Amino acid sequence: MSEIKKAVLAYSGGLDTSVILKWLQDTYHCEIVTFTADLGQGEELEPARTKALQFGIKPENIFIDDLREEFVRDFVFPMFRANTIYEGEYLLGTSIARPLIAKRQIDIARQVKADAVSHGATGKGNDQVRFELGYYALEPGIKVIAPWREWDLLSREKLMAYAEQHGIPIEMKHQQGGSPYSMDANLLHISYEGRHLENPNAEAEESMWRWTVAPEKAPDTAAVIEIEFRAGDPIAIDGKAYQPHELLAELNRLGGMHGIGRLDLVENRFVGMKSRGCYETPGGTILLKAHRGIESITLDREVAHLKDDLMPRYASLIYNGYWWSPERLALQTLIDHTQRNVNGVVRLKLYKGSVSVISRDSANTLFDQTIATFDDDGGAYNQADAGGFIKLNALRMRIAEIAKRKLKKTKG
């Protein structure tokens, strides 16, 4: 342990990382640098600076960085160009934040000449893999300190006892009746784990949700909004241009007030267990629906199908922590190439937990009304051509059936 002289800790100021900060000081006796990322979690981050100072961290060793714009522009939007969903439901709100945190943490380690980085991910979770794959991809020789794999504070109760013993403040919010929820928030989502959610047969408490109203309590009048896309990315809502992080924040507000984006999910962690979590992703849910809406008229059929074939693989790469891998970068190049003509506007209806596309328009549309019409198309489409097409596509099945009948007749 003595070979580590300086370590950069991903520090939220919460219970886990505050305990880790003290534990690192007592165990490794190295200089600590704290890094707190503002990803739009909606909470005041300056208390993290105050807590770090209380632990004796030098002011120049405290980094609190606003990464909201980079997060949405360079991570969330590229992921949404692929219509990315993991296991059919999860919009990867936690997963997509980890590579950015790892990137900035390594940048700081280089800047302050640290020889180690540390994180607060548990030894049971996915995040330890995501963080560390990012660290090693960007700085192959970096040392990693993962306290949850080293110490014996393996429960929330032990953490709180350690915190009390060392005078570490404990956040009491949502703690009635037991330990706090394990929560993760950023501009894309907020997640909840732990407490009675560990029982998949227990319904989530209504008081747990922070961003969304219950769908049954949402307004009785639907809201109609219009989202404009350019090269696959949203750029405006109802004609008003937004920066990426501002646009997602506005969609979160609109979706939340209409009860959109709640999810109760049992997912398959790649560390080998099933895990239950609840998520709120109002803006992301709207964006996914809108993006597929504009792609429906601007993407070639086979290109769209190819994207759908590749999406589960792309989603798994993000979920499993391979954002910086050559295969994810290669897939991103292909996905971005398909988005060159994904331009136009989509109108959506938000109503009591649901979001639906009601119209779409684009200068790059591939929809030809003169061909698609059920009325007289003026000869634009020769329906008689379909007969030969169908027969040719049926030929192999006709041959197989004829052969089967011949064999049956021979045996008979």
C-alpha positions as CSV (number, residue, x, y, z in Angstrom):
1,M,0.0,0.0,0.0
2,S,2.9,2.4,0.7
3,E,3.8,2.7,-3.0
4,I,0.6,4.8,-3.6
5,K,1.5,8.4,-2.9
6,K,-1.6,10.2,-4.3
7,A,-5.1,9.0,-5.2
8,V,-8.0,10.6,-7.0
9,L,-11.3,9.6,-5.4
10,A,-14.7,9.9,-7.3
11,Y,-16.4,11.7,-4.4
12,S,-20.1,12.5,-4.2
13,G,-20.1,13.6,-0.6
14,G,-22.6,11.0,0.4
15,L,-22.3,8.3,3.0
16,D,-20.4,5.7,0.9
17,T,-17.7,8.0,-0.5
18,S,-17.3,10.0,2.7
19,V,-16.6,6.7,4.5
20,I,-14.2,5.8,1.7
21,L,-12.4,9.1,2.0
22,K,-11.7,8.6,5.7
23,W,-10.8,4.9,5.1
24,L,-8.3,5.8,2.4
25,Q,-6.6,8.3,4.7
26,D,-6.4,5.7,7.5
27,T,-5.5,2.7,5.3
28,Y,-3.2,4.1,2.6
29,H,-1.9,7.2,4.3
30,C,-1.6,8.9,0.9
31,E,-2.6,12.3,-0.4
32,I,-6.2,12.4,-1.5
33,V,-7.7,14.4,-4.4
34,T,-11.5,14.5,-4.6
35,F,-13.4,14.7,-7.8
36,T,-17.2,15.5,-7.8
37,A,-19.0,15.4,-11.2
38,D,-22.0,17.6,-11.8
39,L,-24.0,15.5,-14.3
40,G,-27.3,17.3,-13.5
41,Q,-28.2,15.3,-10.5
42,G,-30.2,18.4,-9.2
43,E,-28.5,18.6,-5.9
44,E,-26.2,21.2,-4.4
45,L,-22.6,20.0,-4.8
46,E,-20.8,22.6,-2.8
47,P,-21.4,20.6,0.4
48,A,-19.0,18.0,-1.1
49,R,-16.3,20.7,-1.0
50,T,-17.1,21.5,2.6
51,K,-17.0,17.9,3.6
52,A,-13.7,17.4,1.8
53,L,-12.2,20.4,3.6
54,Q,-13.4,18.9,6.9
55,F,-11.4,15.8,6.1
56,G,-8.3,17.9,5.6
57,I,-8.2,17.8,1.8
58,K,-6.2,20.7,0.4
59,P,-8.4,23.3,-1.5
60,E,-6.3,22.8,-4.7
61,N,-7.0,19.0,-4.4
62,I,-10.8,19.5,-4.6
63,F,-12.4,19.3,-8.1
64,I,-16.1,20.0,-8.7
65,D,-16.7,19.9,-12.4
66,D,-19.8,20.8,-14.4
67,L,-20.0,18.0,-17.0
68,R,-23.6,18.4,-17.9
69,E,-23.1,19.6,-21.5
70,E,-20.4,17.0,-22.3
71,F,-22.5,14.3,-20.7
72,V,-25.6,14.9,-22.9
73,R,-23.8,16.0,-26.1
74,D,-21.0,13.3,-26.2
75,F,-22.6,10.4,-24.3
76,V,-26.4,10.5,-24.0
77,F,-27.1,11.8,-27.6
78,P,-24.7,9.3,-29.3
79,M,-26.4,6.5,-27.4
80,F,-29.8,7.6,-28.4
81,R,-28.9,7.8,-32.1
82,A,-28.8,4.0,-31.8
83,N,-32.3,3.9,-30.0
84,T,-30.4,2.1,-27.2
85,I,-32.4,-0.1,-24.7
86,Y,-30.9,-2.8,-22.5
87,E,-33.1,-6.0,-22.0
88,G,-36.0,-4.3,-23.8
89,E,-36.7,-1.7,-21.1
90,Y,-33.6,0.0,-19.4
91,L,-32.4,3.3,-21.0
92,L,-29.0,2.9,-19.4
93,G,-29.0,6.1,-17.3
94,T,-26.4,4.9,-14.8
95,S,-24.3,3.0,-17.4
96,I,-23.8,5.9,-19.8
97,A,-22.5,8.2,-17.0
98,R,-19.7,5.9,-15.9
99,P,-17.3,6.4,-18.9
100,L,-17.5,10.1,-18.6
101,I,-16.7,10.0,-14.9
102,A,-13.8,7.6,-15.6
103,K,-12.5,9.9,-18.3
104,R,-12.5,13.1,-16.2
105,Q,-11.0,11.2,-13.2
106,I,-8.1,10.0,-15.3
107,D,-7.7,13.6,-16.7
108,I,-7.4,14.8,-13.1
109,A,-5.0,12.0,-12.2
110,R,-2.7,13.1,-15.0
111,Q,-3.0,16.8,-14.0
112,V,-2.1,16.2,-10.4
113,K,0.4,13.4,-11.1
114,A,-1.6,10.8,-9.0
115,D,-0.6,7.2,-9.2
116,A,-4.0,5.8,-8.3
117,V,-7.8,6.3,-8.6
118,S,-10.6,5.1,-6.4
119,H,-14.3,4.7,-6.6
120,G,-17.2,3.8,-4.4
121,A,-18.8,1.0,-6.4
122,T,-19.6,-2.2,-4.5
123,G,-18.0,-5.5,-5.2
124,K,-21.4,-6.9,-6.1
125,G,-22.3,-4.3,-8.7
126,N,-21.7,-3.4,-12.3
127,D,-20.2,0.0,-11.7
128,Q,-16.9,-1.4,-10.5
129,V,-16.4,-3.0,-13.9
130,R,-17.5,0.1,-15.8
131,F,-15.3,2.5,-13.9
132,E,-12.2,0.2,-14.1
133,L,-12.6,-0.7,-17.7
134,G,-12.6,3.0,-18.4
135,Y,-9.6,3.7,-16.2
136,Y,-7.5,1.0,-17.9
137,A,-8.6,1.8,-21.4
138,L,-7.5,5.5,-20.9
139,E,-4.5,5.0,-18.6
140,P,-3.3,1.4,-18.8
141,G,-0.8,1.6,-15.9
142,I,-3.1,3.3,-13.4
143,K,-3.5,1.7,-10.0
144,V,-7.1,1.2,-8.8
145,I,-8.3,1.2,-5.2
146,A,-11.7,-0.5,-4.8
147,P,-12.5,-0.3,-1.1
148,W,-15.6,-2.5,-1.3
149,R,-13.3,-5.3,-2.4
150,E,-10.9,-4.7,0.5
151,W,-12.6,-3.7,3.7
152,D,-15.1,-5.5,5.9
153,L,-17.8,-2.8,5.9
154,L,-20.0,-4.9,3.7
155,S,-23.5,-3.6,4.7
156,R,-25.2,-0.2,5.0
157,E,-25.5,-0.7,8.7
158,K,-21.7,-1.2,9.1
159,L,-21.1,1.9,7.0
160,M,-23.4,4.0,9.2
161,A,-21.7,2.7,12.3
162,Y,-18.3,3.6,10.9
163,A,-19.6,7.0,9.9
164,E,-20.9,7.6,13.4
165,Q,-17.7,6.5,15.0
166,H,-15.6,8.9,12.9
167,G,-18.1,11.8,13.0
168,I,-19.1,11.6,9.3
169,P,-22.5,13.2,8.7
170,I,-25.2,10.8,7.5
171,E,-27.9,11.9,5.1
172,M,-31.3,11.1,6.7
173,K,-33.5,11.7,3.7
174,H,-35.6,8.6,2.8
175,Q,-34.3,6.8,5.8
176,Q,-37.5,6.2,7.7
177,G,-37.9,2.6,8.5
178,G,-34.4,1.5,7.7
179,S,-31.3,2.4,5.6
180,P,-31.5,5.0,2.8
181,Y,-32.2,4.0,-0.7
182,S,-29.1,3.6,-2.8
183,M,-29.7,6.3,-5.4
184,D,-27.9,7.5,-8.5
185,A,-29.1,10.6,-10.4
186,N,-28.0,12.5,-13.5
187,L,-29.7,14.5,-16.3
188,L,-30.9,11.3,-17.9
189,H,-32.4,9.4,-14.9
190,I,-32.6,8.7,-11.3
191,S,-32.3,5.2,-9.9
192,Y,-33.4,3.6,-6.6
193,E,-32.1,0.3,-5.1
194,G,-32.0,-1.3,-1.7
195,R,-34.4,-1.3,1.2
196,H,-37.5,-3.3,0.5
197,L,-36.8,-3.0,-3.3
198,E,-34.5,-6.0,-2.7
199,N,-37.7,-8.1,-2.6
200,P,-39.0,-8.2,-6.2
201,N,-42.5,-9.0,-4.8
202,A,-42.7,-5.6,-2.9
203,E,-44.2,-2.7,-4.6
204,A,-42.2,0.6,-4.7
205,E,-43.4,3.3,-2.3
206,E,-45.1,6.2,-4.0
207,S,-43.1,8.6,-1.7
208,M,-39.9,7.2,-3.2
209,W,-40.3,8.8,-6.7
210,R,-38.8,12.3,-7.0
211,W,-39.1,13.4,-10.7
212,T,-42.5,12.1,-11.8
213,V,-46.0,12.3,-10.6
214,A,-48.1,9.1,-10.5
215,P,-49.7,8.7,-14.0
216,E,-53.1,8.6,-12.4
217,K,-52.5,12.0,-10.8
218,A,-51.1,13.6,-14.0
219,P,-53.1,16.3,-15.7
220,D,-56.4,15.2,-17.3
221,T,-55.5,17.2,-20.5
222,A,-52.8,15.9,-22.8
223,A,-49.8,18.0,-23.8
224,V,-48.7,18.2,-27.4
225,I,-45.0,19.1,-28.1
226,E,-42.9,19.2,-31.2
227,I,-39.2,18.2,-31.2
228,E,-36.9,19.1,-34.0
229,F,-33.9,16.8,-35.0
230,R,-30.8,17.5,-36.9
231,A,-28.5,14.6,-37.9
232,G,-30.2,12.4,-35.4
233,D,-29.9,14.8,-32.4
234,P,-32.7,16.9,-30.9
235,I,-32.1,20.6,-31.2
236,A,-35.4,22.4,-30.4
237,I,-38.7,22.0,-28.5
238,D,-41.7,23.8,-29.9
239,G,-39.5,25.9,-32.1
240,K,-37.2,27.0,-29.3
241,A,-33.5,26.0,-29.6
242,Y,-31.8,24.5,-26.6
243,Q,-28.3,23.5,-25.7
244,P,-28.2,19.6,-25.3
245,H,-28.3,19.6,-21.5
246,E,-31.0,22.3,-21.3
247,L,-33.1,20.3,-23.8
248,L,-33.0,17.1,-21.8
249,A,-33.8,19.0,-18.6
250,E,-36.9,20.6,-20.2
251,L,-38.1,17.2,-21.5
252,N,-37.5,15.8,-17.9
253,R,-39.8,18.6,-16.6
254,L,-42.5,18.0,-19.2
255,G,-42.4,14.2,-18.9
256,G,-42.3,14.3,-15.1
257,M,-45.4,16.4,-14.8
258,H,-47.2,13.9,-17.1
259,G,-46.0,10.8,-15.2
260,I,-43.8,9.5,-18.0
261,G,-40.7,7.4,-17.6
262,R,-41.2,5.2,-14.5
263,L,-39.7,1.8,-14.7
264,D,-39.5,-1.1,-12.2
265,L,-37.0,-3.6,-13.5
266,V,-35.2,-6.8,-12.6
267,E,-32.1,-6.8,-14.7
268,N,-29.4,-9.3,-15.2
269,R,-26.1,-8.0,-13.9
270,F,-23.0,-9.2,-15.7
271,V,-21.4,-10.0,-12.4
272,G,-23.8,-13.0,-12.3
273,M,-26.9,-12.0,-10.3
274,K,-30.3,-10.6,-10.8
275,S,-30.9,-7.1,-9.3
276,R,-34.1,-5.1,-8.9
277,G,-34.1,-1.3,-9.4
278,C,-36.6,1.4,-10.0
279,Y,-35.9,4.2,-12.5
280,E,-37.3,7.6,-13.6
281,T,-36.3,8.6,-17.1
282,P,-38.9,11.0,-18.3
283,G,-36.9,13.0,-20.9
284,G,-35.1,9.9,-22.3
285,T,-38.4,8.1,-22.7
286,I,-39.8,11.0,-24.8
287,L,-36.6,11.3,-26.8
288,L,-36.5,7.6,-27.7
289,K,-40.1,7.7,-29.0
290,A,-39.4,10.9,-30.9
291,H,-36.2,9.7,-32.5
292,R,-37.8,6.5,-33.8
293,G,-40.6,8.7,-35.1
294,I,-38.3,10.8,-37.3
295,E,-36.2,7.8,-38.3
296,S,-39.4,6.1,-39.6
297,I,-39.6,8.5,-42.5
298,T,-35.9,9.3,-43.1
299,L,-34.1,5.9,-42.8
300,D,-34.0,3.3,-45.6
301,R,-35.8,0.1,-44.6
302,E,-32.7,-2.1,-44.5
303,V,-30.6,0.5,-42.8
304,A,-33.3,0.8,-40.1
305,H,-33.4,-3.0,-39.7
306,L,-29.6,-3.2,-39.5
307,K,-29.6,-0.7,-36.7
308,D,-32.2,-2.7,-34.9
309,D,-30.1,-5.8,-35.3
310,L,-27.0,-4.1,-33.9
311,M,-28.8,-2.2,-31.1
312,P,-28.8,-5.0,-28.5
313,R,-25.1,-5.5,-29.0
314,Y,-24.5,-1.8,-28.7
315,A,-26.6,-1.7,-25.5
316,S,-24.7,-4.6,-24.0
317,L,-21.4,-2.8,-24.7
318,I,-22.5,0.2,-22.8
319,Y,-24.1,-1.8,-20.0
320,N,-21.0,-3.9,-19.6
321,G,-18.6,-1.0,-19.5
322,Y,-17.1,-1.1,-23.0
323,W,-17.7,2.5,-24.0
324,W,-14.0,3.0,-24.8
325,S,-13.6,-0.3,-26.7
326,P,-12.7,-0.4,-30.4
327,E,-15.9,-2.3,-31.2
328,R,-18.2,0.4,-29.6
329,L,-16.3,3.1,-31.5
330,A,-16.7,1.2,-34.7
331,L,-20.4,0.7,-34.1
332,Q,-20.7,4.4,-33.3
333,T,-19.1,5.4,-36.6
334,L,-21.7,3.2,-38.5
335,I,-24.6,4.6,-36.4
336,D,-23.6,8.2,-36.9
337,H,-23.3,7.6,-40.7
338,T,-26.9,6.5,-40.7
339,Q,-28.0,9.7,-39.0
340,R,-26.9,12.2,-41.7
341,N,-30.5,12.6,-43.1
342,V,-32.4,12.1,-39.8
343,N,-33.7,15.7,-39.8
344,G,-37.1,17.0,-39.3
345,V,-39.8,17.5,-36.7
346,V,-41.9,15.1,-34.6
347,R,-45.1,16.0,-32.7
348,L,-45.9,13.9,-29.7
349,K,-48.7,13.6,-27.2
350,L,-48.0,13.3,-23.5
351,Y,-50.8,11.9,-21.4
352,K,-50.9,10.1,-18.0
353,G,-47.7,8.2,-18.3
354,S,-47.7,7.6,-22.0
355,V,-46.0,9.3,-24.9
356,S,-47.1,8.7,-28.6
357,V,-46.1,10.1,-31.9
358,I,-48.9,11.9,-33.7
359,S,-47.1,13.3,-36.7
360,R,-43.7,13.6,-38.3
361,D,-42.2,15.7,-41.2
362,S,-38.8,16.0,-42.9
363,A,-37.3,17.5,-46.0
364,N,-35.4,14.2,-46.2
365,T,-38.5,12.0,-46.0
366,L,-38.5,8.7,-47.9
367,F,-42.3,8.5,-47.6
368,D,-43.9,8.9,-51.1
369,Q,-47.6,9.6,-50.7
370,T,-48.2,9.1,-54.4
371,I,-46.9,5.5,-54.1
372,A,-48.4,4.7,-50.6
373,T,-51.9,6.0,-51.4
374,F,-54.9,3.6,-51.5
375,D,-56.4,5.9,-54.1
376,D,-55.5,6.1,-57.8
377,D,-51.7,6.4,-57.9
378,G,-51.5,7.3,-61.6
379,G,-49.4,4.3,-62.5
380,A,-46.7,5.1,-59.9
381,Y,-46.9,1.5,-58.6
382,N,-47.7,-1.5,-60.7
383,Q,-49.5,-3.9,-58.4
384,A,-49.2,-6.8,-60.9
385,D,-45.5,-6.8,-60.2
386,A,-46.2,-8.3,-56.7
387,G,-47.3,-11.6,-58.2
388,G,-43.8,-12.5,-59.6
389,F,-42.1,-11.2,-56.4
390,I,-44.3,-13.4,-54.2
391,K,-43.8,-16.5,-56.4
392,L,-40.0,-16.1,-56.4
393,N,-39.9,-15.7,-52.6
394,A,-42.1,-18.7,-52.2
395,L,-40.1,-20.9,-54.6
396,R,-37.8,-22.5,-51.9
397,M,-40.8,-23.3,-49.7
398,R,-42.8,-24.8,-52.7
399,I,-39.8,-27.0,-53.6
400,A,-39.4,-28.2,-50.0
401,E,-43.1,-29.1,-49.8
402,I,-43.0,-30.9,-53.2
403,A,-40.0,-32.9,-52.0
404,K,-41.7,-33.8,-48.7
405,R,-44.8,-35.1,-50.6
406,K,-42.7,-37.2,-53.0
407,L,-40.8,-38.8,-50.1
408,K,-44.1,-39.5,-48.3
409,K,-45.5,-41.0,-51.4
410,T,-42.4,-43.2,-51.9
411,K,-42.6,-44.5,-48.3
412,G,-46.3,-45.1,-48.6
